C-alpha cells in the first residue's frame, strides 16, 4: 500500500493533464479536480494507481464529454511510428534481422514517452536510444 500512496500525487497530475487536454474551460477543469480529490479520499478502496486513474478518467469523460483526452497524442505518435518504420526496417536488416536487435527495437519503442519526445525530434530520439547499450 505504501508504494500506491507514493503514486497519488502522480495520479492527480495525470487527471489534471487529462482535464486540460479535454477542455479549456477552467470551471470544468476545477470541477474535475474537485471530483478527483473526493475520489482520492477513498484511495483505500483501490489496489493500484491504474485502477483509481481509470475512475478519474471516467470523471473527465463525464464532465467534458470527451471520450479520449489522449486521442490527438495517440494519432500523432502513430504517424511518427509510421514514419520511423522504414528506418527501423533498414536498421534491423543491417543487423541481419537478429532477434536481439528486434527485441531492442521493440524495447526502445516502448520506453519512448510522448511526454518527453514530440514528432519533431522523434526519429533523432529513436536513433539515439537505439545506439545505447541494451540493458
N, CA and C of each residue as an Amber inpcrd file, in Angstrom:
protein
   405
   0.8300000  -1.2000000   0.0000000   0.0000000   0.0000000   0.0000000
   0.8710000   1.2570000   0.0000000   2.0390000   1.2220000   0.6100000
   2.9080000   2.3990000   0.6960000   3.3250000   2.8940000  -0.6960000
   3.6360000   1.9620000  -1.5920000   4.0190000   2.3470000  -2.9530000
   2.8600000   3.0550000  -3.6390000   1.6610000   2.5350000  -3.4630000
   0.4810000   3.1530000  -4.0560000   0.2810000   4.5720000  -3.5210000
   0.5110000   4.7850000  -2.2340000   0.3730000   6.1290000  -1.6620000
   1.3730000   7.0970000  -2.2840000   2.5660000   6.6140000  -2.5830000
   3.5610000   7.4570000  -3.2360000   3.1090000   7.8920000  -4.6240000
   2.2240000   7.1270000  -5.2350000   1.7570000   7.4240000  -6.5930000
   0.6180000   8.4410000  -6.6250000   0.0000000   8.7100000  -5.5120000
  -1.1940000   9.5670000  -5.5090000  -0.9540000  10.9620000  -6.0880000
   0.1640000  11.6320000  -5.7890000   0.3880000  12.9330000  -6.4350000
   0.4730000  12.8060000  -7.9670000   1.0650000  11.7200000  -8.4350000
   1.1490000  11.4930000  -9.8850000  -0.2370000  11.2740000 -10.4810000
  -1.0920000  10.6210000  -9.7220000  -2.4630000  10.3760000 -10.1670000
  -3.1790000  11.7100000 -10.3650000  -3.0280000  12.6140000  -9.4140000
  -3.6610000  13.9330000  -9.5440000  -3.0880000  14.7080000 -10.7200000
  -1.7980000  14.6110000 -10.9170000  -1.1670000  15.2900000 -12.0480000
  -1.7110000  14.7390000 -13.3570000  -1.8850000  13.4320000 -13.4240000
  -2.3830000  12.8170000 -14.6490000  -3.8240000  13.2310000 -14.9420000
  -4.6520000  13.3090000 -13.9230000  -6.0390000  13.7060000 -14.1610000
  -6.1170000  15.1890000 -14.5490000  -5.2440000  16.0140000 -13.9930000
  -5.2020000  17.4220000 -14.3960000  -4.7860000  17.5380000 -15.8590000
  -3.7940000  16.7510000 -16.2460000  -3.3530000  16.7370000 -17.6420000
  -4.5070000  16.3260000 -18.5570000  -5.2230000  15.2800000 -18.1900000
  -6.3540000  14.8170000 -18.9950000  -7.4490000  15.8840000 -19.0580000
  -7.6810000  16.5540000 -17.9440000  -8.6820000  17.6220000 -17.9120000
  -8.2980000  18.7540000 -18.8590000  -7.0390000  19.1610000 -18.8100000
  -6.5680000  20.2560000 -19.6690000  -6.5890000  19.8850000 -21.1420000
  -6.3370000  18.6030000 -21.4510000  -6.3800000  18.1750000 -22.8470000
  -7.8130000  18.0530000 -23.3430000  -8.7470000  17.8710000 -22.4270000
 -10.1440000  17.6740000 -22.7990000 -10.9180000  18.9740000 -22.9390000
 -10.5190000  19.9840000 -22.1660000 -11.2730000  21.2310000 -22.1890000
 -10.3910000  22.4060000 -21.7730000 -10.6680000  23.5430000 -22.3620000
 -10.0100000  24.7710000 -21.9470000 -10.8460000  25.5040000 -20.8890000
 -12.0370000  24.9930000 -20.6320000 -12.9600000  25.5800000 -19.6720000
 -12.4290000  25.3390000 -18.2570000 -11.9670000  26.4090000 -17.6280000
 -11.3570000  26.2760000 -16.3030000 -12.3680000  25.8710000 -15.2310000
 -13.6220000  26.2110000 -15.4320000 -14.6560000  25.7870000 -14.4890000
 -14.7870000  24.2710000 -14.5240000 -14.7830000  23.7000000 -15.7330000
 -14.8480000  22.2450000 -15.8620000 -13.5840000  21.5930000 -15.3040000
 -12.4400000  22.2020000 -15.5810000 -11.1860000  21.6610000 -15.0460000
 -11.2240000  21.6290000 -13.5220000 -11.7040000  22.7000000 -12.9220000
 -11.8010000  22.7600000 -11.4550000 -12.7780000  21.7160000 -10.9320000
 -13.8960000  21.5300000 -11.6340000 -14.8820000  20.5270000 -11.2320000
 -14.2710000  19.1180000 -11.2950000 -13.5080000  18.8670000 -12.3400000
 -12.8310000  17.5730000 -12.4810000 -11.8840000  17.3520000 -11.3060000
 -11.0960000  18.3530000 -10.9860000 -10.1280000  18.2070000  -9.9000000
 -10.8270000  18.0370000  -8.5520000 -11.9240000  18.7370000  -8.3490000
 -12.6740000  18.5810000  -7.0990000 -13.2080000  17.1590000  -6.9670000
 -13.7570000  16.6220000  -8.0620000 -14.2530000  15.2430000  -8.0530000
 -13.0990000  14.2560000  -7.8390000 -11.9460000  14.5460000  -8.4510000
 -10.7830000  13.6720000  -8.3070000 -10.3040000  13.6360000  -6.8590000
 -10.2860000  14.7850000  -6.2110000  -9.8530000  14.8440000  -4.8110000
 -10.8380000  14.0560000  -3.9390000 -12.1280000  14.1620000  -4.2340000
 -13.1260000  13.3860000  -3.4840000 -12.8610000  11.8880000  -3.6670000
 -12.5890000  11.5110000  -4.8960000 -12.3010000  10.1060000  -5.1880000
 -11.0320000   9.6580000  -4.4670000 -10.0620000  10.5350000  -4.4280000
  -8.7820000  10.2270000  -3.7830000  -8.9590000   9.9600000  -2.2840000
  -9.9650000  10.5670000  -1.6980000 -10.2280000  10.3320000  -0.2770000
 -10.5690000   8.8630000  -0.0070000 -11.0070000   8.1680000  -1.0510000
 -11.3590000   6.7550000  -0.9200000 -10.2820000   5.8480000  -1.5070000
  -9.0360000   6.3110000  -1.5040000  -7.9390000   5.5670000  -2.1280000
  -7.7750000   4.1630000  -1.5560000  -8.2180000   3.9430000  -0.3300000
  -8.0790000   2.6150000   0.2810000  -8.9590000   1.5710000  -0.4100000
  -9.9320000   2.0350000  -1.1830000 -10.8020000   1.1130000  -1.9190000
 -10.1440000   0.6090000  -3.2030000  -8.9680000   1.1250000  -3.5080000
  -8.2680000   0.7700000  -4.7450000  -6.9860000   0.0210000  -4.4160000
  -6.6470000  -0.9250000  -5.2770000  -5.4390000  -1.7130000  -5.0300000
  -4.2390000  -1.2120000  -5.8310000  -4.4860000  -0.2950000  -6.7990000
  -3.3780000   0.1980000  -7.6190000  -3.7210000   1.5730000  -8.1880000
  -2.6790000   2.2850000  -8.5990000  -2.9180000   3.5990000  -9.1940000
  -3.6320000   3.4880000 -10.5470000  -3.3460000   2.4990000 -11.4110000
  -4.1160000   2.4200000 -12.6650000  -5.6140000   2.2480000 -12.4240000
  -5.9550000   1.5610000 -11.3610000  -7.3660000   1.3580000 -11.0450000
  -8.0500000   2.6850000 -10.7090000  -7.4180000   3.4940000  -9.8800000
  -8.0250000   4.7780000  -9.4980000  -7.9720000   5.7690000 -10.6720000
  -6.9030000   5.6970000 -11.4790000  -6.8060000   6.5820000 -12.6480000
  -7.9510000   6.2960000 -13.6130000  -8.3090000   5.0270000 -13.7580000
  -9.4410000   4.6800000 -14.6220000 -10.7160000   5.3850000 -14.1860000
 -10.9690000   5.3970000 -12.8920000 -12.1570000   6.0890000 -12.3810000
 -12.0260000   7.6020000 -12.5270000 -10.8130000   8.1050000 -12.4020000
 -10.6140000   9.5540000 -12.5800000 -10.8330000   9.9520000 -14.0380000
 -10.3840000   9.1170000 -14.9630000 -10.6410000   9.4210000 -16.3740000
 -12.1290000   9.3490000 -16.6860000 -12.8470000   8.5100000 -15.9630000
 -14.3040000   8.4660000 -16.1220000 -14.9230000   9.8130000 -15.7120000
 -14.3690000  10.4390000 -14.6950000 -14.8350000  11.7730000 -14.2830000
 -14.5950000  12.7760000 -15.4120000 -13.4200000  12.7170000 -16.0180000
 -13.1010000  13.6260000 -17.1360000 -14.1110000  13.4280000 -18.2580000
 -14.3810000  12.1700000 -18.6100000 -15.3430000  11.8820000 -19.6910000
 -16.7270000  12.4110000 -19.3420000 -17.1460000  12.1790000 -18.1000000
 -18.4850000  12.5930000 -17.6680000 -18.6360000  14.1140000 -17.7400000
 -17.6530000  14.8390000 -17.2730000 -17.7670000  16.2980000 -17.1830000
 -17.5560000  16.9760000 -18.5320000 -16.6270000  16.4670000 -19.3290000
 -16.3020000  17.1410000 -20.6000000 -16.9940000  16.5350000 -21.8110000
 -17.3950000  15.2730000 -21.7060000 -17.9590000  14.5870000 -22.8670000
 -16.8930000  14.1060000 -23.8440000 -15.6350000  14.2940000 -23.5030000
 -14.5260000  13.8560000 -24.3590000 -14.1980000  12.4140000 -23.9870000
 -14.3670000  11.5080000 -24.9540000 -14.1540000  10.0850000 -24.6950000
 -12.6880000   9.7340000 -24.4590000 -11.7940000  10.3470000 -25.2460000
 -10.3640000  10.0170000 -25.1250000  -9.5340000  11.2940000 -25.1670000
  -9.1310000  11.8090000 -24.0020000  -8.3440000  13.0390000 -23.9660000
  -6.9980000  12.9060000 -24.6830000  -6.5160000  11.6810000 -24.8290000
  -5.1970000  11.4420000 -25.4110000  -5.2500000  11.1280000 -26.9080000
  -6.4170000  11.2380000 -27.5390000  -6.5650000  10.8490000 -28.9420000
  -5.6030000  11.5940000 -29.8610000  -5.4830000  12.8850000 -29.7200000
  -4.5900000  13.6560000 -30.5970000  -3.1410000  13.2070000 -30.4310000
  -2.7380000  12.9350000 -29.1930000  -1.3740000  12.4740000 -28.9410000
  -1.1670000  11.0860000 -29.5420000  -2.1490000  10.2070000 -29.3610000
  -2.0440000   8.8600000 -29.9310000  -1.9420000   8.9350000 -31.4540000
  -2.7840000   9.7600000 -32.0740000  -2.7480000   9.9070000 -33.5350000
  -1.3890000  10.4280000 -33.9900000  -0.8540000  11.4150000 -33.2720000
   0.4610000  11.9700000 -33.6000000   1.5440000  10.9060000 -33.4940000
   1.4910000  10.1250000 -32.4180000   2.5130000   9.1080000 -32.1840000
   2.4250000   7.9650000 -33.1890000   1.2170000   7.6040000 -33.5930000
   1.0550000   6.5650000 -34.6100000   1.6560000   7.0450000 -35.9300000
   1.4220000   8.3000000 -36.2770000   2.0040000   8.8560000 -37.5050000
   3.5320000   8.8670000 -37.4240000   4.0720000   9.2320000 -36.2730000
   5.5270000   9.2340000 -36.1000000   6.0830000   7.8120000 -36.2300000
   5.3760000   6.8400000 -35.6850000   5.8210000   5.4480000 -35.7920000
   5.8000000   4.9780000 -37.2420000   4.7840000   5.3880000 -37.9880000
   4.7290000   5.0340000 -39.4110000   5.9110000   5.6380000 -40.1650000
   6.2700000   6.8400000 -39.8080000   7.4200000   7.4800000 -40.4590000
   8.7320000   6.7990000 -40.0700000   8.8020000   6.2680000 -38.8680000
  10.0240000   5.6150000 -38.3940000  10.1640000   4.1940000 -38.9390000
   9.0900000   3.5910000 -39.3570000   9.1010000   2.1880000 -39.7570000
  10.1500000   1.8580000 -40.8240000  10.2520000   2.6270000 -41.9160000
  11.2860000   2.2960000 -42.9110000  12.7050000   2.3360000 -42.3320000
  12.9810000   3.3070000 -41.4940000  14.3060000   3.3980000 -40.8730000
  14.5560000   2.1890000 -39.9790000  13.5380000   1.7560000 -39.2670000
  13.6980000   0.5970000 -38.3850000  13.9020000  -0.6920000 -39.1870000
  13.2310000  -0.8090000 -40.3210000  13.4570000  -1.9780000 -41.1850000
  14.8990000  -2.0180000 -41.6760000  15.4090000  -0.8560000 -42.0840000
  16.8030000  -0.7710000 -42.5370000  17.7570000  -1.1080000 -41.3860000
  17.4740000  -0.5860000 -40.2240000  18.3000000  -0.8470000 -39.0500000
  18.3510000  -2.3490000 -38.7700000  17.1720000  -2.9880000 -38.7580000
  17.1080000  -4.4270000 -38.4790000  17.8280000  -5.2230000 -39.5600000
  17.6540000  -4.8300000 -40.8120000  18.3130000  -5.5430000 -41.9180000
  19.8290000  -5.4260000 -41.8110000  20.3020000  -4.2500000 -41.4190000
  21.7510000  -4.0470000 -41.2640000  22.3120000  -4.9000000 -40.1280000
  21.4700000  -5.2540000 -39.2040000  21.8790000  -6.0950000 -38.0740000
  21.5380000  -7.5590000 -38.3500000  21.2770000  -7.8710000 -39.6250000
  20.9350000  -9.2310000 -40.0610000  19.6640000  -9.7590000 -39.3960000
  18.7390000  -8.8320000 -39.0930000  17.4520000  -9.2000000 -38.5000000
  17.5930000 -10.0900000 -37.2630000  18.6640000  -9.9290000 -36.5750000
  18.9490000 -10.6950000 -35.3690000  17.8410000 -10.4620000 -34.3390000
  17.4490000 -11.5060000 -33.6510000  16.4020000 -11.4040000 -32.6270000
  16.7580000 -10.3740000 -31.5590000  18.0330000 -10.3200000 -31.2000000
  18.4850000  -9.3390000 -30.2140000  18.0770000  -7.9290000 -30.6320000
  18.3030000  -7.5990000 -31.8920000  18.0140000  -6.2490000 -32.3640000
  16.5220000  -6.0190000 -32.5420000  15.7810000  -7.0450000 -32.8720000
  14.3210000  -6.9070000 -32.9480000  13.7490000  -6.5910000 -31.5710000
  14.2680000  -7.2820000 -30.5650000  13.8250000  -7.0210000 -29.1910000
  14.2600000  -5.6180000 -28.7610000  15.4580000  -5.2290000 -29.1450000
  15.9600000  -3.8900000 -28.8040000  15.0710000  -2.8110000 -29.4260000
  14.6870000  -2.9950000 -30.6940000  13.8000000  -2.0340000 -31.3620000
  12.4650000  -1.9450000 -30.6110000  11.9080000  -3.1030000 -30.2630000
  10.6290000  -3.1120000 -29.5390000  10.7530000  -2.4300000 -28.1840000
  11.8180000  -2.7370000 -27.4550000  12.0130000  -2.1350000 -26.1320000
  12.2290000  -0.6310000 -26.2460000  12.9760000  -0.2180000 -27.2570000
  13.2290000   1.2160000 -27.4580000  11.9200000   1.9450000 -27.7320000
  11.1000000   1.3650000 -28.6000000   9.7940000   1.9770000 -28.8760000
   8.9350000   2.0700000 -27.6420000   9.0690000   1.0850000 -26.7710000
   8.2670000   1.0580000 -25.5570000   8.6870000   2.1230000 -24.5460000
   9.9760000   2.4630000 -24.5110000  10.4150000   3.4270000 -23.4940000
  10.2680000   4.8780000 -23.9300000  10.1040000   5.1050000 -25.2330000
   9.9560000   6.4840000 -25.6930000   8.5830000   6.9750000 -25.2700000
   8.5810000   8.0260000 -24.5030000   7.3800000   8.5510000 -23.8810000
   6.9120000   9.8010000 -24.6250000   5.6230000   9.8560000 -24.9170000
   5.0550000  11.0070000 -25.6150000   5.2750000  12.3120000 -24.8700000
   5.3500000  12.2260000 -23.5670000   5.5440000  13.4450000 -22.7820000
   6.9420000  14.0080000 -22.9630000   7.8840000  13.1610000 -23.3650000
   9.2700000  13.5960000 -23.4990000   9.6080000  13.9520000 -24.9390000
   9.1760000  13.1020000 -25.8690000   9.5440000  13.2770000 -27.2740000
   8.3460000  13.7500000 -28.0760000   8.5450000  14.7490000 -28.8970000
   7.4960000  15.1190000 -29.8290000   7.9230000  14.6650000 -31.2260000
   7.0130000  14.8010000 -32.1810000   7.3110000  14.2640000 -33.5090000
   8.4480000  15.0060000 -34.1930000   8.7620000  16.2190000 -33.7820000
   9.8310000  16.9650000 -34.4360000  11.2030000  16.3490000 -34.1530000
  11.3480000  15.6470000 -33.0380000  12.6360000  15.0260000 -32.7390000
  12.5220000  13.5300000 -32.5140000  11.4150000  12.9460000 -32.8980000
  11.1610000  11.5350000 -32.6300000  12.2030000  10.6290000 -33.2890000
  12.4500000  10.8330000 -34.5790000  13.4100000   9.9670000 -35.2750000
  14.8030000  10.1010000 -34.6890000  15.2230000  11.3260000 -34.3930000
  16.5350000  11.5220000 -33.7600000  16.5880000  10.8290000 -32.4040000
  15.5240000  10.9680000 -31.6300000  15.4680000  10.3430000 -30.3130000
  15.5060000   8.8220000 -30.4390000  14.8060000   8.3030000 -31.4140000
  14.7890000   6.8620000 -31.6410000  16.1890000   6.3540000 -31.9880000
  16.8590000   7.0560000 -32.8870000  18.2200000   6.6680000 -33.2640000
  19.1790000   6.7520000 -32.0730000  19.0280000   7.7920000 -31.2550000
  19.8760000   7.9500000 -30.0650000  19.6580000   6.7860000 -29.1070000
  18.4120000   6.4280000 -28.8780000  18.1080000   5.3210000 -27.9580000
  18.6050000   3.9950000 -28.5020000  18.4900000   3.7800000 -29.8090000
  18.9660000   2.5320000 -30.4050000  20.4850000   2.4030000 -30.3100000
  21.1840000   3.5090000 -30.2840000  22.6500000   3.4840000 -30.2060000
  23.1390000   3.1370000 -28.7950000  22.2830000   3.2600000 -27.8040000
  22.6860000   2.9680000 -26.4180000  22.7720000   1.4560000 -26.1990000
  23.5580000   1.0960000 -25.1960000  23.6750000  -0.3150000 -24.8310000
  22.3140000  -0.8510000 -24.3970000  22.0610000  -2.0770000 -24.7360000
  20.8210000  -2.7450000 -24.3550000  21.0210000  -3.3630000 -22.9770000
  20.2670000  -2.8940000 -22.0070000  20.4620000  -3.4400000 -20.6660000
  19.1980000  -4.1110000 -20.1680000
